[in-house]
C-alpha cells in the first residue's frame, strides 16, 4: 500500500496526513507497526490507509481485517475475556 501511495517515506506519509488534518500518524509508531513490533489502533490503521490515498469508502474492509487481527491477538495472548470461541471462529 505504501508503494501504491508513490513510495512515500514514513515522514512523508505523516506530513501528507497532517496536511489533511490528521494528527494521529506519527512516523515512529507507523514504523513499529510495519516492522511487526506492535499492532496499530483501529484509528491509526484508518489514518494510515487514508494517507496512502485509499478513499474512505473501502476502509470498512480494513476495519474488518483489524477486527480479525485483534481477535487473534487477544486469543493468542490469552486476553480473550470479552470474546468467546464462537466469535473467534466467526472473525477468522
N, C-alpha and C positions, 0 to 999 in steps of 0.2 A: 504494500500500500504506500509506503514512504517513497518507493521508486516511482509509483504512479503519480505521486504529487510532484514529480520533477526531480527526484533525488535530493530533496532538501535535507540539510543537516538538522539536527535536533534544535539547535539555536534558531535556525531559520523557521522551523515549524512553530517554535514558541513565539517568535516575532510575528509570524503570519496570524497566529491565533490571537495575540494581543491586539493586532491592528483591527481585528473583527470583534473586539470587546470581550474576548475570553481571557480570563486571568488565571485559569486553572490548567496550565500546560507547562510546568517547569521542565526544562530540558533534562535536568539531572534525574528527575523522577521518571520521565519517559524512557531515558536511557536504562535505568534499573529495570523497568518493565520489559523493555526489548531484550535485555540480557537474561531475562528469566529470574531475576533476583526478587521480584515482588509482583503481586497481582495488582492491576490498576483498580481504582474505584470505578464504579459504573460511569460517573460523570467524567472522570479523566479519559476513559475509553471513548466516550461520545465526543469530547472536545478534540481528542487526537484524530478520530475519524473525520470530523468536520474540518480540521486544519489540513488534512490530507486532500481535501476537496470533494469528499463524498457528501452529497446533498442530504438534507435532514430526513427525507422520506425513507431511504433504505436503512437508517440506523436501527430500526426495530430488529433486524436480523443480527446486528452486532450486540444489541442488548440481550437477545435470546441466547447468543453464544456466551455472553458474560454470565448469565444465569446458570448455564450448564457448567461452566468452568468454576463458578463459585460453589455450586452444589458438590462438584467433585472435590474441590479443595477442602470444603468442610467435612466431607465424608473421609477423605484421606488423612486428615489431621485429627479425626475423631471428634470434631466440633460440629456434630450434626444434631444438636439438641432441638432445633426448630424444624428439622426435616425428617420424614420417616423414609423407610426403604422404598416405598411406592413412589414418592416424589423424586428420589434419586434416579430410579429406573426410568421414570417418565421424562426427566430432564435430560437424560443421556441420549 
